[in-house]
Amino acid sequence: MALTITSASSIADVKAAYLDNADYDLVGDVEKAQQFIVACRYLLIRLPKRSALGNKHTEEEWDPTVIERQMGEARRWLLANKPSYLNQSTTHFFTR
């Protein structure tokens, strides 16, 4: 069962969801694409661009432009493979 990302999810959970769902296009899975997009959004919001891990002098660096590009690719793939996604992700303005 796929991990559902929430505001209470740890960074490790978000990274795992990002990696676990990165193959959405290869396996043709719409749900994985949606989960990948959510993981990208959370990474962009919550992840520092660079961090040091403990006293081991291990650094990790994430490029937000790569994540943004991957999220855009996933959204385009989702639009092509789930046409109803357009209706779900579009803001509608109504006038009187």
BASE-272607 format. One line per field, with one value per atom (N, C-alpha, C, O): residue number from 1; residue in three letters; x, y negated, z negated. Coordinates in steps of 0.02 Angstrom, whole numbers, plus 50000, padded with zeros to 5 digits. Last residue first. Layout:
N
i NUM,...
aa ALA,...
east X,...
north Y,...
up Z,...
This chain:
96
i 96,96,96,96,95,95,95,95,94,94,94,94,93,93,93,93,92,92,92,92,91,91,91,91,90,90,90,90,89,89,89,89,88,88,88,88,87,87,87,87,86,86,86,86,85,85,85,85,84,84,84,84,83,83,83,83,82,82,82,82,81,81,81,81,80,80,80,80,79,79,79,79,78,78,78,78,77,77,77,77,76,76,76,76,75,75,75,75,74,74,74,74,73,73,73,73,72,72,72,72,71,71,71,71,70,70,70,70,69,69,69,69,68,68,68,68,67,67,67,67,66,66,66,66,65,65,65,65,64,64,64,64,63,63,63,63,62,62,62,62,61,61,61,61,60,60,60,60,59,59,59,59,58,58,58,58,57,57,57,57,56,56,56,56,55,55,55,55,54,54,54,54,53,53,53,53,52,52,52,52,51,51,51,51,50,50,50,50,49,49,49,49,48,48,48,48,47,47,47,47,46,46,46,46,45,45,45,45,44,44,44,44,43,43,43,43,42,42,42,42,41,41,41,41,40,40,40,40,39,39,39,39,38,38,38,38,37,37,37,37,36,36,36,36,35,35,35,35,34,34,34,34,33,33,33,33,32,32,32,32,31,31,31,31,30,30,30,30,29,29,29,29,28,28,28,28,27,27,27,27,26,26,26,26,25,25,25,25,24,24,24,24,23,23,23,23,22,22,22,22,21,21,21,21,20,20,20,20,19,19,19,19,18,18,18,18,17,17,17,17,16,16,16,16,15,15,15,15,14,14,14,14,13,13,13,13,12,12,12,12,11,11,11,11,10,10,10,10,9,9,9,9,8,8,8,8,7,7,7,7,6,6,6,6,5,5,5,5,4,4,4,4,3,3,3,3,2,2,2,2,1,1,1,1
aa ARG,ARG,ARG,ARG,THR,THR,THR,THR,PHE,PHE,PHE,PHE,PHE,PHE,PHE,PHE,HIS,HIS,HIS,HIS,THR,THR,THR,THR,THR,THR,THR,THR,SER,SER,SER,SER,GLN,GLN,GLN,GLN,ASN,ASN,ASN,ASN,LEU,LEU,LEU,LEU,TYR,TYR,TYR,TYR,SER,SER,SER,SER,PRO,PRO,PRO,PRO,LYS,LYS,LYS,LYS,ASN,ASN,ASN,ASN,ALA,ALA,ALA,ALA,LEU,LEU,LEU,LEU,LEU,LEU,LEU,LEU,TRP,TRP,TRP,TRP,ARG,ARG,ARG,ARG,ARG,ARG,ARG,ARG,ALA,ALA,ALA,ALA,GLU,GLU,GLU,GLU,GLY,GLY,GLY,GLY,MET,MET,MET,MET,GLN,GLN,GLN,GLN,ARG,ARG,ARG,ARG,GLU,GLU,GLU,GLU,ILE,ILE,ILE,ILE,VAL,VAL,VAL,VAL,THR,THR,THR,THR,PRO,PRO,PRO,PRO,ASP,ASP,ASP,ASP,TRP,TRP,TRP,TRP,GLU,GLU,GLU,GLU,GLU,GLU,GLU,GLU,GLU,GLU,GLU,GLU,THR,THR,THR,THR,HIS,HIS,HIS,HIS,LYS,LYS,LYS,LYS,ASN,ASN,ASN,ASN,GLY,GLY,GLY,GLY,LEU,LEU,LEU,LEU,ALA,ALA,ALA,ALA,SER,SER,SER,SER,ARG,ARG,ARG,ARG,LYS,LYS,LYS,LYS,PRO,PRO,PRO,PRO,LEU,LEU,LEU,LEU,ARG,ARG,ARG,ARG,ILE,ILE,ILE,ILE,LEU,LEU,LEU,LEU,LEU,LEU,LEU,LEU,TYR,TYR,TYR,TYR,ARG,ARG,ARG,ARG,CYS,CYS,CYS,CYS,ALA,ALA,ALA,ALA,VAL,VAL,VAL,VAL,ILE,ILE,ILE,ILE,PHE,PHE,PHE,PHE,GLN,GLN,GLN,GLN,GLN,GLN,GLN,GLN,ALA,ALA,ALA,ALA,LYS,LYS,LYS,LYS,GLU,GLU,GLU,GLU,VAL,VAL,VAL,VAL,ASP,ASP,ASP,ASP,GLY,GLY,GLY,GLY,VAL,VAL,VAL,VAL,LEU,LEU,LEU,LEU,ASP,ASP,ASP,ASP,TYR,TYR,TYR,TYR,ASP,ASP,ASP,ASP,ALA,ALA,ALA,ALA,ASN,ASN,ASN,ASN,ASP,ASP,ASP,ASP,LEU,LEU,LEU,LEU,TYR,TYR,TYR,TYR,ALA,ALA,ALA,ALA,ALA,ALA,ALA,ALA,LYS,LYS,LYS,LYS,VAL,VAL,VAL,VAL,ASP,ASP,ASP,ASP,ALA,ALA,ALA,ALA,ILE,ILE,ILE,ILE,SER,SER,SER,SER,SER,SER,SER,SER,ALA,ALA,ALA,ALA,SER,SER,SER,SER,THR,THR,THR,THR,ILE,ILE,ILE,ILE,THR,THR,THR,THR,LEU,LEU,LEU,LEU,ALA,ALA,ALA,ALA,MET,MET,MET,MET
east 48947,48874,48850,48790,49075,49051,48976,48944,49198,49129,49112,49132,49339,49313,49243,49231,49428,49372,49350,49343,49581,49542,49488,49501,49610,49601,49560,49509,49616,49673,49666,49712,49505,49521,49573,49574,49505,49449,49464,49438,49623,49618,49562,49570,49592,49638,49634,49642,49522,49483,49527,49501,49623,49594,49553,49549,49753,49692,49660,49669,49857,49834,49773,49745,49886,49880,49849,49818,49896,49845,49833,49776,50007,49942,49886,49834,50106,50092,50023,49985,50102,50087,50070,50023,50141,50075,50055,49997,50270,50219,50149,50103,50332,50328,50274,50237,50322,50289,50281,50228,50404,50334,50294,50238,50526,50497,50423,50383,50543,50538,50505,50462,50551,50497,50488,50431,50668,50605,50546,50496,50759,50749,50683,50646,50751,50731,50721,50678,50801,50729,50707,50650,50911,50903,50828,50796,50985,50928,50921,50925,51115,51093,51038,51044,51194,51144,51120,51106,51343,51299,51252,51269,51421,51385,51338,51297,51492,51511,51481,51512,51445,51481,51505,51534,51365,51436,51478,51539,51215,51253,51325,51345,51214,51184,51231,51280,51172,51225,51192,51148,51088,51089,51147,51170,51013,51072,51067,51046,50882,50921,50982,51002,50764,50816,50856,50863,50596,50665,50714,50706,50464,50494,50568,50600,50427,50407,50451,50472,50478,50492,50477,50511,50423,50496,50513,50557,50287,50311,50387,50411,50289,50265,50292,50316,50334,50373,50353,50397,50226,50292,50337,50374,50126,50119,50187,50205,50179,50168,50163,50192,50174,50239,50233,50278,50038,50078,50147,50174,50006,49977,50017,50030,50078,50093,50066,50100,50013,50083,50104,50142,49890,49894,49965,49976,49926,49901,49906,49925,50051,50008,49990,50031,50146,50081,50030,49972,50274,50224,50154,50107,50335,50358,50309,50303,50274,50265,50286,50259,50312,50241,50231,50185,50433,50424,50352,50333,50428,50462,50453,50466,50380,50331,50362,50326,50488,50444,50398,50378,50540,50578,50534,50542,50433,50461,50497,50487,50422,50366,50389,50367,50546,50530,50473,50475,50532,50584,50569,50579,50429,50418,50469,50452,50492,50433,50420,50403,50593,50612,50553,50563,50517,50555,50575,50573,50360,50430,50462,50436,50194,50244,50315,50327,50099,50134,50189,50226,50039,50083,50122,50172,50056,50018,50066,50127,50052,50090,50042,49993,50029,49994,50033,50045,50111,50112,50075,50088,50024,50064,50057,50004,50042,50000,50044,50095
north 48160,48156,48111,48101,48281,48213,48213,48261,48389,48380,48305,48272,48481,48418,48409,48421,48624,48597,48531,48526,48700,48653,48624,48602,48870,48804,48761,48783,48999,48957,48886,48845,49068,49069,49016,48991,49057,49029,49024,48980,49128,49057,49024,48968,49257,49220,49146,49105,49318,49286,49246,49206,49380,49317,49281,49220,49456,49452,49384,49336,49444,49511,49513,49566,49311,49354,49422,49453,49267,49238,49282,49290,49342,49355,49326,49358,49282,49353,49369,49405,49154,49163,49235,49249,49187,49156,49164,49180,49235,49280,49252,49290,49119,49178,49226,49254,49042,49020,49078,49084,49116,49109,49087,49111,49100,49167,49164,49204,48961,48989,49058,49072,48957,48920,48948,48957,49033,49057,49023,49055,48948,49016,49043,49074,48835,48830,48898,48906,48876,48863,48858,48875,48999,48942,48931,48971,49044,49053,48990,48935,49126,49066,49084,49133,49172,49190,49126,49077,49226,49174,49202,49249,49283,49304,49248,49225,49279,49235,49258,49252,49343,49384,49344,49371,49285,49271,49309,49306,49247,49268,49248,49201,49196,49249,49269,49304,49041,49085,49134,49116,48986,49001,49046,49085,48875,48913,48926,48883,48831,48845,48888,48931,48912,48861,48881,48940,48951,48974,48916,48876,48906,48924,48939,48940,48871,48830,48843,48796,48968,48898,48853,48802,49083,49073,49000,48972,49063,49063,49053,49018,49073,49012,49008,48955,49205,49149,49084,49045,49275,49279,49222,49193,49243,49221,49223,49176,49308,49235,49208,49156,49441,49411,49334,49300,49461,49463,49432,49401,49454,49406,49404,49349,49564,49496,49444,49394,49667,49654,49584,49550,49659,49646,49631,49587,49698,49630,49613,49557,49789,49786,49714,49675,49845,49821,49814,49832,49876,49928,49907,49946,49760,49825,49881,49928,49660,49662,49729,49750,49687,49684,49692,49726,49694,49736,49736,49780,49624,49593,49632,49605,49673,49658,49628,49609,49690,49748,49736,49784,49559,49612,49671,49698,49495,49467,49521,49528,49574,49570,49544,49568,49546,49614,49615,49652,49410,49432,49502,49517,49419,49382,49403,49413,49490,49518,49485,49518,49398,49465,49498,49531,49294,49284,49351,49359,49362,49342,49330,49351,49298,49344,49317,49257,49206,49239,49287,49314,49170,49120,49150,49121,49325,49273,49222,49231,49451,49396,49345,49325,49619,49556,49501,49505,49751,49704,49641,49612,49888,49828,49784,49781,50059,50000,49938,49936
up 50612,50611,50666,50674,50639,50635,50637,50660,50576,50596,50590,50542,50613,50590,50618,50678,50564,50602,50571,50510,50585,50545,50589,50645,50613,50642,50595,50568,50573,50557,50583,50576,50616,50544,50527,50471,50753,50716,50641,50608,50781,50799,50760,50736,50746,50703,50718,50672,50845,50792,50744,50705,50922,50944,50890,50891,50891,50851,50868,50831,50979,50961,50915,50903,50997,51057,51040,51083,50866,50911,50971,50994,50826,50795,50838,50845,50901,50911,50884,50915,50844,50915,50931,50969,50713,50725,50798,50813,50736,50708,50719,50734,50781,50825,50801,50841,50664,50725,50775,50807,50580,50562,50624,50635,50644,50639,50622,50647,50624,50692,50691,50732,50483,50519,50589,50612,50465,50437,50472,50488,50528,50553,50529,50567,50449,50519,50550,50594,50324,50332,50405,50421,50293,50339,50350,50383,50142,50187,50229,50203,50058,50093,50142,50180,49910,49960,49992,49958,49830,49854,49907,49943,49688,49748,49768,49728,49571,49626,49692,49745,49463,49511,49572,49619,49371,49365,49417,49415,49468,49409,49410,49444,49624,49584,49528,49539,49692,49667,49620,49581,49841,49769,49754,49796,49956,49936,49861,49822,49969,50029,50013,50053,49861,49873,49935,49951,49892,49895,49904,49950,49899,49834,49835,49782,50031,49974,49913,49879,50114,50129,50069,50059,50055,50055,50067,50034,50081,50012,50009,49965,50222,50188,50117,50096,50238,50264,50229,50210,50180,50150,50173,50134,50273,50203,50169,50133,50385,50386,50315,50299,50342,50358,50357,50331,50332,50271,50282,50236,50469,50422,50357,50330,50515,50541,50493,50479,50449,50433,50457,50424,50515,50443,50421,50380,50646,50633,50558,50541,50712,50652,50635,50613,50803,50825,50769,50778,50777,50760,50779,50772,50820,50846,50833,50872,50748,50821,50851,50901,50614,50633,50708,50730,50548,50608,50634,50673,50430,50487,50552,50606,50312,50365,50428,50474,50227,50241,50300,50334,50217,50250,50270,50325,50150,50211,50251,50311,50036,50083,50151,50203,49976,49996,50046,50095,49950,49996,50021,50080,49855,49917,49970,50028,49752,49785,49853,49901,49719,49743,49779,49830,49668,49731,49760,49821,49610,49601,49669,49721,49608,49636,49624,49628,49574,49519,49543,49503,49690,49659,49601,49580,49783,49750,49720,49724,49903,49875,49845,49877,49890,49902,49867,49806,49967,49911,49931,49984,50038,50045,49983,49951,50000,50000,50000,49966
